[in-house]
Amino acid sequence: MQQREDLWVFVRKNPEWYRYLSREPASIKEMEVYAKTFYGKTIPQRLEKTQQNVQMIRLLMEMAGAWND
């Protein structure tokens, strides 16, 4: 965990994990799952973000097309 800055920040922002990991250090994998959700790194979250970006690009292209008319 010391090599992963994102996990350190997650634990600092969620202090209940300090207590939880001090009692059960083997549950670090569970914390990584929660951290992925916290940072939006799960596959559904990434797909949603990509879809939002595609919609934004379409909107910008429509606006640019309207200016050219």
MARDO-554841 format. One record per residue: residue in three letters; x, y, z of N, C-alpha, C, CB in turn. Coordinates in steps of 0.1 Angstrom, whole numbers. Glycine has a CB too. Example, Ala and Ser with C-alpha at 12.3 -4.5 7.8 and 13.67 -1.06 7.14 Angstrom:
! residues 2
[bamar 'ala' [132 -57 78] [123 -45 78] [132 -33 78] [113 -45 90]];
[bamar 'ser' [128 -22 71] [137 -11 71] [129 0 79] [141 -6 57]];
This chain:
! residues 69
[bamar 'met' [8 -12 0] [0 0 0] [9 13 0] [-9 0 12]];
[bamar 'gln' [21 12 5] [29 23 5] [33 28 -8] [42 20 14]];
[bamar 'gln' [33 20 -18] [37 24 -32] [25 30 -39] [42 12 -40]];
[bamar 'arg' [13 29 -34] [1 34 -41] [-4 47 -34] [-10 23 -41]];
[bamar 'glu' [-1 58 -40] [-5 71 -35] [-20 72 -34] [1 82 -43]];
[bamar 'asp' [-27 67 -44] [-41 68 -44] [-48 61 -32] [-47 62 -57]];
[bamar 'leu' [-42 50 -28] [-47 43 -16] [-45 51 -3] [-41 29 -15]];
[bamar 'trp' [-33 57 -3] [-30 65 9] [-40 77 10] [-16 71 9]];
[bamar 'val' [-43 83 -1] [-52 94 -1] [-66 89 3] [-53 101 -15]];
[bamar 'phe' [-70 78 -3] [-83 72 1] [-85 69 16] [-86 59 -7]];
[bamar 'val' [-74 64 22] [-75 61 36] [-75 74 44] [-63 52 40]];
[bamar 'arg' [-68 84 39] [-68 97 47] [-82 103 46] [-58 106 41]];
[bamar 'lys' [-89 102 35] [-102 107 33] [-113 99 40] [-105 109 18]];
[bamar 'asn' [-110 86 42] [-119 77 49] [-113 71 61] [-124 66 38]];
[bamar 'pro' [-112 78 72] [-104 73 83] [-110 60 90] [-104 84 94]];
[bamar 'glu' [-122 56 86] [-127 43 92] [-118 32 87] [-142 41 88]];
[bamar 'trp' [-112 34 75] [-103 23 70] [-91 21 78] [-100 26 56]];
[bamar 'tyr' [-86 32 85] [-75 30 94] [-78 20 105] [-71 44 101]];
[bamar 'arg' [-89 21 111] [-93 12 121] [-95 -2 116] [-106 16 129]];
[bamar 'tyr' [-102 -3 104] [-105 -16 98] [-93 -23 94] [-115 -14 86]];
[bamar 'leu' [-83 -16 88] [-71 -23 84] [-62 -26 95] [-64 -14 74]];
[bamar 'ser' [-62 -18 106] [-54 -22 118] [-59 -35 124] [-54 -10 128]];
[bamar 'arg' [-72 -37 123] [-77 -50 129] [-76 -61 119] [-92 -48 133]];
[bamar 'glu' [-77 -59 106] [-77 -69 96] [-69 -65 84] [-91 -73 92]];
[bamar 'pro' [-55 -66 85] [-47 -61 74] [-49 -69 61] [-32 -62 78]];
[bamar 'ala' [-54 -81 62] [-56 -89 50] [-68 -83 41] [-59 -103 53]];
[bamar 'ser' [-76 -74 47] [-87 -69 39] [-83 -57 30] [-98 -65 49]];
[bamar 'ile' [-71 -56 27] [-66 -45 18] [-73 -47 4] [-51 -45 17]];
[bamar 'lys' [-75 -59 0] [-82 -61 -14] [-96 -55 -13] [-82 -76 -17]];
[bamar 'glu' [-103 -57 -2] [-116 -51 -1] [-115 -36 -2] [-123 -56 12]];
[bamar 'met' [-105 -30 5] [-104 -16 4] [-101 -11 -10] [-92 -11 14]];
[bamar 'glu' [-93 -19 -17] [-90 -15 -31] [-103 -14 -39] [-80 -25 -37]];
[bamar 'val' [-112 -23 -37] [-125 -23 -44] [-132 -10 -41] [-133 -35 -41]];
[bamar 'tyr' [-133 -7 -28] [-140 6 -24] [-132 18 -30] [-140 7 -9]];
[bamar 'ala' [-119 18 -30] [-112 29 -35] [-114 31 -50] [-97 27 -33]];
[bamar 'lys' [-115 20 -58] [-119 21 -72] [-132 27 -74] [-119 7 -78]];
[bamar 'thr' [-142 24 -66] [-155 30 -67] [-154 45 -63] [-165 23 -58]];
[bamar 'phe' [-146 48 -53] [-145 62 -48] [-139 70 -59] [-136 62 -36]];
[bamar 'tyr' [-129 65 -66] [-122 73 -77] [-128 71 -90] [-107 68 -77]];
[bamar 'gly' [-139 64 -92] [-145 62 -104] [-138 54 -114] [-148 75 -110]];
[bamar 'lys' [-131 44 -110] [-122 35 -118] [-129 22 -122] [-109 33 -112]];
[bamar 'thr' [-141 20 -118] [-148 7 -122] [-152 8 -136] [-160 4 -112]];
[bamar 'ile' [-154 -3 -142] [-157 -4 -157] [-170 4 -159] [-159 -18 -161]];
[bamar 'pro' [-181 2 -152] [-193 9 -155] [-191 24 -153] [-205 5 -145]];
[bamar 'gln' [-184 29 -144] [-181 43 -142] [-173 49 -154] [-174 46 -129]];
[bamar 'arg' [-163 41 -158] [-155 45 -170] [-164 46 -182] [-143 36 -172]];
[bamar 'leu' [-173 36 -184] [-181 36 -196] [-191 49 -196] [-190 24 -197]];
[bamar 'glu' [-196 51 -184] [-205 63 -183] [-197 76 -186] [-211 64 -168]];
[bamar 'lys' [-185 77 -181] [-177 89 -183] [-174 90 -198] [-164 89 -175]];
[bamar 'thr' [-171 79 -205] [-168 79 -219] [-181 83 -227] [-163 66 -224]];
[bamar 'gln' [-192 78 -223] [-205 82 -230] [-207 97 -228] [-216 74 -224]];
[bamar 'gln' [-205 102 -216] [-207 117 -214] [-197 125 -223] [-204 120 -199]];
[bamar 'asn' [-185 120 -225] [-175 127 -233] [-180 127 -248] [-162 121 -232]];
[bamar 'val' [-185 115 -252] [-190 114 -266] [-202 124 -268] [-194 99 -269]];
[bamar 'gln' [-211 124 -259] [-222 133 -260] [-218 148 -260] [-232 131 -248]];
[bamar 'met' [-207 151 -253] [-202 165 -253] [-196 168 -266] [-192 167 -242]];
[bamar 'ile' [-189 159 -272] [-183 161 -285] [-193 163 -296] [-173 149 -289]];
[bamar 'arg' [-204 154 -295] [-215 156 -305] [-221 169 -304] [-225 145 -302]];
[bamar 'leu' [-224 174 -291] [-230 187 -289] [-221 198 -295] [-232 189 -275]];
[bamar 'leu' [-208 197 -293] [-199 207 -298] [-198 207 -313] [-184 205 -292]];
[bamar 'met' [-199 195 -319] [-199 194 -333] [-212 200 -339] [-197 179 -338]];
[bamar 'glu' [-223 198 -333] [-235 203 -337] [-235 219 -336] [-247 198 -329]];
[bamar 'met' [-229 224 -326] [-228 238 -324] [-219 244 -335] [-223 242 -310]];
[bamar 'ala' [-208 237 -337] [-199 242 -348] [-205 242 -361] [-186 234 -348]];
[bamar 'gly' [-213 231 -364] [-220 230 -377] [-231 241 -378] [-227 217 -378]];
[bamar 'ala' [-237 245 -367] [-247 256 -368] [-240 269 -370] [-255 257 -354]];
[bamar 'trp' [-228 271 -366] [-221 284 -368] [-217 285 -383] [-209 285 -359]];
[bamar 'asn' [-214 274 -389] [-210 274 -403] [-222 276 -413] [-203 261 -407]];
[bamar 'asp' [-234 274 -408] [-245 276 -417] [-249 290 -420] [-257 269 -412]];
